[in-house]
Amino acid sequence: MMLDRIETVDPVDDDRIDGIKRIVRELAAAPHDTPALNSVQSVDTVADRWIPVSERIPDNTEPVLCIEKRADFGTYGQPFVCWHDGGGWVGKTNYRPIVTHWMPLPAGPQEVR
């Protein structure tokens, strides 16, 4: 297993690395509930990447997951739900966010029978 190749420079970290190796081995050996995972019908409807607004804008009033670059911090904020109304982005804020990227929302959960 690749985990056995992990070595540390500082011996103080050896216990932490051994703990991480143990947890990873336990997770790898644990049974996986693939029927439950496979029952999610909406997985393939979710975009696999953030779509830049320079590439395209979603249909008007379609709720999507958005992210904006915060000018005051120079970093990206937390993702939030918003929509484009044809004139700009609208969200549950008291200002119009400056969205840089978006992706479709996943479909709602479906009951497994």
MDTraj code that builds the backbone (N, CA, C; nanometers):
import mdtraj as md
import numpy as np

residues = "MET MET LEU ASP ARG ILE GLU THR VAL ASP PRO VAL ASP ASP ASP ARG ILE ASP GLY ILE LYS ARG ILE VAL ARG GLU LEU ALA ALA ALA PRO HIS ASP THR PRO ALA LEU ASN SER VAL GLN SER VAL ASP THR VAL ALA ASP ARG TRP ILE PRO VAL SER GLU ARG ILE PRO ASP ASN THR GLU PRO VAL LEU CYS ILE GLU LYS ARG ALA ASP PHE GLY THR TYR GLY GLN PRO PHE VAL CYS TRP HIS ASP GLY GLY GLY TRP VAL GLY LYS THR ASN TYR ARG PRO ILE VAL THR HIS TRP MET PRO LEU PRO ALA GLY PRO GLN GLU VAL ARG".split()
xyz = np.array([
    [0.0853, -0.1177, 0.0000],
    [0.0000, 0.0000, 0.0000],
    [0.0895, 0.1235, 0.0000],
    [0.0465, 0.2253, -0.0726],
    [0.1243, 0.3488, -0.0841],
    [0.1470, 0.4159, 0.0510],
    [0.0592, 0.3914, 0.1470],
    [0.0736, 0.4552, 0.2776],
    [0.2055, 0.4202, 0.3443],
    [0.2556, 0.3013, 0.3168],
    [0.3802, 0.2588, 0.3804],
    [0.4998, 0.3394, 0.3321],
    [0.4845, 0.4125, 0.2239],
    [0.5950, 0.4925, 0.1704],
    [0.6025, 0.6315, 0.2320],
    [0.5029, 0.6682, 0.3128],
    [0.5029, 0.8002, 0.3755],
    [0.6084, 0.8027, 0.4850],
    [0.6977, 0.8969, 0.4753],
    [0.8005, 0.9145, 0.5770],
    [0.8005, 1.0600, 0.6205],
    [0.8477, 1.0839, 0.7402],
    [0.8513, 1.2202, 0.7915],
    [0.9945, 1.2617, 0.8192],
    [1.0174, 1.3894, 0.8119],
    [1.1489, 1.4445, 0.8429],
    [1.1634, 1.4580, 0.9937],
    [1.0570, 1.5019, 1.0567],
    [1.0583, 1.5257, 1.2008],
    [0.9944, 1.4068, 1.2719],
    [1.0668, 1.3370, 1.3599],
    [1.0107, 1.2204, 1.4274],
    [0.8890, 1.2528, 1.5142],
    [0.8692, 1.3795, 1.5485],
    [0.7527, 1.4184, 1.6282],
    [0.6244, 1.3894, 1.5508],
    [0.6299, 1.3963, 1.4179],
    [0.5122, 1.3729, 1.3349],
    [0.4814, 1.2251, 1.3136],
    [0.5701, 1.1351, 1.3525],
    [0.5501, 0.9928, 1.3271],
    [0.4188, 0.9407, 1.3842],
    [0.3837, 0.9805, 1.5062],
    [0.2589, 0.9332, 1.5667],
    [0.1382, 0.9825, 1.4879],
    [0.1432, 1.1074, 1.4437],
    [0.0324, 1.1610, 1.3640],
    [0.0192, 1.0853, 1.2321],
    [0.1306, 1.0629, 1.1659],
    [0.1287, 0.9911, 1.0385],
    [0.0772, 0.8495, 1.0592],
    [0.1214, 0.7826, 1.1652],
    [0.0722, 0.6474, 1.1938],
    [-0.0785, 0.6486, 1.2183],
    [-0.1277, 0.7509, 1.2864],
    [-0.2719, 0.7630, 1.3094],
    [-0.3482, 0.7825, 1.1798],
    [-0.2944, 0.8655, 1.0924],
    [-0.3583, 0.8887, 0.9624],
    [-0.3581, 0.7604, 0.8801],
    [-0.2466, 0.6887, 0.8802],
    [-0.2389, 0.5621, 0.8074],
    [-0.3444, 0.4640, 0.8585],
    [-0.3611, 0.4575, 0.9907],
    [-0.4587, 0.3656, 1.0501],
    [-0.6000, 0.4015, 1.0043],
    [-0.6332, 0.5298, 1.0078],
    [-0.7669, 0.5736, 0.9676],
    [-0.7917, 0.5444, 0.8197],
    [-0.6937, 0.5719, 0.7345],
    [-0.7095, 0.5464, 0.5913],
    [-0.7281, 0.3974, 0.5656],
    [-0.6521, 0.3129, 0.6354],
    [-0.6679, 0.1678, 0.6192],
    [-0.8077, 0.1234, 0.6624],
    [-0.8579, 0.1780, 0.7731],
    [-0.9922, 0.1428, 0.8199],
    [-1.0983, 0.1855, 0.7186],
    [-1.0831, 0.3044, 0.6636],
    [-1.1790, 0.3509, 0.5637],
    [-1.1746, 0.2648, 0.4376],
    [-1.0548, 0.2273, 0.3962],
    [-1.0406, 0.1453, 0.2761],
    [-1.1005, 0.0066, 0.2965],
    [-1.0929, -0.0460, 0.4182],
    [-1.1438, -0.1795, 0.4471],
    [-1.2934, -0.1808, 0.4778],
    [-1.3513, -0.0663, 0.5060],
    [-1.4930, -0.0590, 0.5439],
    [-1.5818, -0.0947, 0.4253],
    [-1.6935, -0.1636, 0.4529],
    [-1.7869, -0.1938, 0.3431],
    [-1.8505, -0.0649, 0.2923],
    [-1.8729, -0.0599, 0.1637],
    [-1.9325, 0.0589, 0.1027],
    [-2.0770, 0.0294, 0.0670],
    [-2.1642, 0.1212, 0.0948],
    [-2.3063, 0.1052, 0.0663],
    [-2.3348, 0.1580, -0.0736],
    [-2.2897, 0.0848, -0.1759],
    [-2.3067, 0.1332, -0.3125],
    [-2.4514, 0.1374, -0.3587],
    [-2.5418, 0.0486, -0.3139],
    [-2.6808, 0.0662, -0.3578],
    [-2.7363, 0.2025, -0.3174],
    [-2.7039, 0.2477, -0.1968],
    [-2.7520, 0.3793, -0.1534],
    [-2.6882, 0.4892, -0.2377],
    [-2.5606, 0.4748, -0.2685],
    [-2.4939, 0.5752, -0.3509],
    [-2.5514, 0.5775, -0.4918],
    [-2.5807, 0.4600, -0.5450],
    [-2.6331, 0.4513, -0.6808],
    [-2.7776, 0.4972, -0.6916],
    [-2.8477, 0.5083, -0.5790],
    [-2.9878, 0.5481, -0.5844],
    [-3.0056, 0.6971, -0.6086],
    [-2.9006, 0.7735, -0.5968],
    [-2.9107, 0.9172, -0.6212],
    [-2.9214, 0.9383, -0.7713],
    [-3.0350, 0.9878, -0.8153],
    [-3.0621, 1.0010, -0.9584],
    [-3.0044, 1.1269, -1.0196],
    [-2.9727, 1.2252, -0.9381],
    [-2.9381, 1.3561, -0.9930],
    [-2.7885, 1.3794, -1.0087],
    [-2.7070, 1.2813, -0.9814],
    [-2.5625, 1.3036, -0.9837],
    [-2.5153, 1.3535, -1.1191],
    [-2.5660, 1.2948, -1.2276],
    [-2.5161, 1.3341, -1.3594],
    [-2.5754, 1.4662, -1.4076],
    [-2.6679, 1.5258, -1.3330],
    [-2.7244, 1.6537, -1.3750],
    [-2.6457, 1.7721, -1.3207],
    [-2.5513, 1.7466, -1.2329],
    [-2.4736, 1.8542, -1.1719],
    [-2.3485, 1.8784, -1.2552],
    [-2.3205, 2.0036, -1.2838],
    [-2.1987, 2.0364, -1.3585],
    [-2.0775, 1.9917, -1.2778],
    [-1.9747, 1.9490, -1.3457],
    [-1.8561, 1.9025, -1.2749],
    [-1.7538, 2.0136, -1.2541],
    [-1.7936, 2.1362, -1.2848],
    [-1.6999, 2.2466, -1.2660],
    [-1.7778, 2.3769, -1.2517],
    [-1.7105, 2.4759, -1.1980],
    [-1.7675, 2.6103, -1.1913],
    [-1.7626, 2.6694, -1.3310],
    [-1.8715, 2.7302, -1.3749],
    [-1.8802, 2.7905, -1.5078],
    [-1.8523, 2.9401, -1.4940],
    [-1.7495, 2.9914, -1.5609],
    [-1.7230, 3.1352, -1.5531],
    [-1.8365, 3.2140, -1.6193],
    [-1.8725, 3.3273, -1.5610],
    [-1.9786, 3.4096, -1.6205],
    [-1.9346, 3.4649, -1.7557],
    [-1.8042, 3.4706, -1.7799],
    [-1.7553, 3.5155, -1.9106],
    [-1.7852, 3.4116, -2.0184],
    [-1.8076, 3.2871, -1.9771],
    [-1.8376, 3.1792, -2.0711],
    [-1.9863, 3.1773, -2.1062],
    [-2.0713, 3.1853, -2.0044],
    [-2.2159, 3.1924, -2.0268],
    [-2.2885, 3.2235, -1.8972],
    [-2.4126, 3.2678, -1.9127],
    [-2.5002, 3.3038, -1.8013],
    [-2.6160, 3.2042, -1.8012],
    [-2.6659, 3.1624, -1.6850],
    [-2.7797, 3.0699, -1.6841],
    [-2.9068, 3.1375, -1.7353],
    [-3.0062, 3.0555, -1.7674],
    [-3.1357, 3.1097, -1.8098],
    [-3.1902, 3.2027, -1.7026],
    [-3.2627, 3.3062, -1.7471],
    [-3.3195, 3.4038, -1.6533],
    [-3.3994, 3.3360, -1.5431],
    [-3.3781, 3.3790, -1.4252],
    [-3.4451, 3.3373, -1.3012],
    [-3.4233, 3.1911, -1.2635],
    [-3.3335, 3.1199, -1.3314],
    [-3.3018, 2.9828, -1.2917],
    [-3.2091, 2.9888, -1.1702],
    [-3.2512, 2.9362, -1.0544],
    [-3.1621, 2.9392, -0.9382],
    [-3.0389, 2.8522, -0.9629],
    [-2.9237, 2.9037, -0.9298],
    [-2.7971, 2.8325, -0.9467],
    [-2.7093, 2.8576, -0.8247],
    [-2.6055, 2.7789, -0.8107],
    [-2.5070, 2.8007, -0.7060],
    [-2.4047, 2.8998, -0.7595],
    [-2.3813, 3.0069, -0.6857],
    [-2.2927, 3.1145, -0.7318],
    [-2.1766, 3.1341, -0.6357],
    [-2.0734, 3.1960, -0.6876],
    [-1.9616, 3.2368, -0.6034],
    [-1.9144, 3.3724, -0.6552],
    [-1.8754, 3.4576, -0.5645],
    [-1.8284, 3.5907, -0.6031],
    [-1.6907, 3.6151, -0.5445],
    [-1.6158, 3.6968, -0.6132],
    [-1.4854, 3.7367, -0.5607],
    [-1.5074, 3.8633, -0.4801],
    [-1.4721, 3.8579, -0.3554],
    [-1.4943, 3.9705, -0.2660],
    [-1.3846, 4.0733, -0.2858],
    [-1.4221, 4.1884, -0.3367],
    [-1.3248, 4.2947, -0.3623],
    [-1.2616, 4.3435, -0.2332],
    [-1.3397, 4.3406, -0.1247],
    [-1.2860, 4.3910, 0.0017],
    [-1.1797, 4.2993, 0.0611],
    [-1.1862, 4.1688, 0.0275],
    [-1.0872, 4.0748, 0.0802],
    [-0.9940, 4.0205, -0.0273],
    [-1.0346, 4.0317, -0.1535],
    [-0.9534, 3.9779, -0.2622],
    [-0.9580, 3.8267, -0.2708],
    [-1.0574, 3.7655, -0.2044],
    [-1.0718, 3.6200, -0.2067],
    [-1.2141, 3.5849, -0.2469],
    [-1.2355, 3.4586, -0.2777],
    [-1.3697, 3.4124, -0.3097],
    [-1.4469, 3.3911, -0.1810],
    [-1.5748, 3.4271, -0.1837],
    [-1.6612, 3.4074, -0.0685],
    [-1.7197, 3.2671, -0.0677],
    [-1.8154, 3.2457, 0.0202],
    [-1.8829, 3.1168, 0.0284],
    [-1.9838, 3.1041, -0.0857],
    [-2.0015, 2.9842, -0.1408],
    [-2.1040, 2.9656, -0.2436],
    [-2.2426, 2.9974, -0.1871],
    [-2.3311, 3.0479, -0.2718],
    [-2.4669, 3.0808, -0.2302],
    [-2.5601, 3.0665, -0.3500],
    [-2.6882, 3.0549, -0.3230],
    [-2.7865, 3.0412, -0.4299],
    [-2.8261, 3.1799, -0.4793],
    [-2.8271, 3.1968, -0.6108],
    [-2.8703, 3.3228, -0.6703],
    [-2.9253, 3.2940, -0.8093],
    [-2.9656, 3.3966, -0.8794],
    [-3.0158, 3.3836, -1.0149],
    [-2.9853, 3.5116, -1.0904],
    [-2.9907, 3.5028, -1.2220],
    [-2.9654, 3.6185, -1.3078],
    [-3.0996, 3.6643, -1.3627],
    [-3.1342, 3.7898, -1.3434],
    [-3.2659, 3.8396, -1.3863],
    [-3.2617, 3.9130, -1.5198],
    [-3.1540, 3.8974, -1.5930],
    [-3.1395, 3.9662, -1.7210],
    [-3.0650, 4.0979, -1.7090],
    [-3.0700, 4.1574, -1.5907],
    [-2.9999, 4.2837, -1.5685],
    [-2.8840, 4.2707, -1.4721],
    [-2.8771, 4.1588, -1.4056],
    [-2.7701, 4.1352, -1.3089],
    [-2.8059, 4.0184, -1.2191],
    [-2.7170, 3.9905, -1.1269],
    [-2.7358, 3.8790, -1.0351],
    [-2.8186, 3.9228, -0.9159],
    [-2.9031, 3.8336, -0.8692],
    [-2.9886, 3.8591, -0.7540],
    [-2.9727, 3.7424, -0.6579],
    [-2.9630, 3.7742, -0.5307],
    [-2.9549, 3.6713, -0.4278],
    [-3.0255, 3.7202, -0.3040],
    [-3.0130, 3.6467, -0.1982],
    [-3.0768, 3.6863, -0.0727],
    [-2.9849, 3.7802, 0.0041],
    [-2.9497, 3.8881, -0.0603],
    [-2.8636, 3.9887, 0.0008],
    [-2.9254, 4.1253, -0.0253],
    [-2.8750, 4.2248, 0.0403],
    [-2.9263, 4.3602, 0.0174],
    [-2.8439, 4.4336, -0.0883],
    [-2.7670, 4.3594, -0.1658],
    [-2.6881, 4.4180, -0.2742],
    [-2.6852, 4.3195, -0.3903],
    [-2.6489, 4.3675, -0.5066],
    [-2.6331, 4.2780, -0.6216],
    [-2.4919, 4.2201, -0.6177],
    [-2.4811, 4.0892, -0.5993],
    [-2.3475, 4.0293, -0.5920],
    [-2.2748, 4.0381, -0.7258],
    [-2.1447, 4.0417, -0.7199],
    [-2.0618, 4.0414, -0.8406],
    [-2.0127, 3.8979, -0.8587],
    [-2.0952, 3.8195, -0.9262],
    [-2.0700, 3.6763, -0.9426],
    [-1.9624, 3.6557, -1.0482],
    [-1.8677, 3.5665, -1.0192],
    [-1.7629, 3.5330, -1.1158],
    [-1.7838, 3.3948, -1.1765],
    [-1.8469, 3.3035, -1.1006],
    [-1.8672, 3.1660, -1.1460],
    [-2.0008, 3.1146, -1.0926],
    [-2.0570, 3.0146, -1.1600],
    [-2.1819, 2.9533, -1.1159],
    [-2.1858, 2.8083, -1.1618],
    [-2.2770, 2.7307, -1.1040],
    [-2.3029, 2.5942, -1.1495],
    [-2.4481, 2.5593, -1.1176],
    [-2.5076, 2.4674, -1.1952],
    [-2.6461, 2.4295, -1.1691],
    [-2.6605, 2.3666, -1.0309],
    [-2.7775, 2.3840, -0.9729],
    [-2.8077, 2.3179, -0.8463],
    [-2.8390, 2.1714, -0.8735],
    [-2.8096, 2.0839, -0.7794],
    [-2.8491, 1.9439, -0.7981],
    [-3.0008, 1.9315, -0.7859],
    [-3.0551, 1.8248, -0.8392],
    [-3.1976, 1.7981, -0.8223],
    [-3.2237, 1.7687, -0.6753],
    [-3.3459, 1.7866, -0.6333],
    [-3.3818, 1.7576, -0.4944],
    [-3.3681, 1.6092, -0.4646],
    [-3.3626, 1.5739, -0.3374],
    [-3.3483, 1.4324, -0.3017],
    [-3.4717, 1.3526, -0.3422],
    [-3.4494, 1.2269, -0.3739],
    [-3.5592, 1.1367, -0.4067],
    [-3.5623, 1.0266, -0.3033],
    [-3.6815, 0.9904, -0.2618],
    [-3.6964, 0.8881, -0.1592],
    [-3.6586, 0.7522, -0.2162],
    [-3.5764, 0.6774, -0.1422],
    [-3.5351, 0.5434, -0.1834],
    [-3.6382, 0.4453, -0.1307],
    [-3.6876, 0.3595, -0.2176],
    [-3.7889, 0.2609, -0.1748],
    [-3.7351, 0.1224, -0.1816],
])
top = md.Topology()
chain = top.add_chain()
for i, resn in enumerate(residues, 1):
    res = top.add_residue(resn, chain, resSeq=i)
    for name in ("N", "CA", "C"):
        top.add_atom(name, md.element.get_by_symbol(name[0]), res)
traj = md.Trajectory(xyz[None], top)
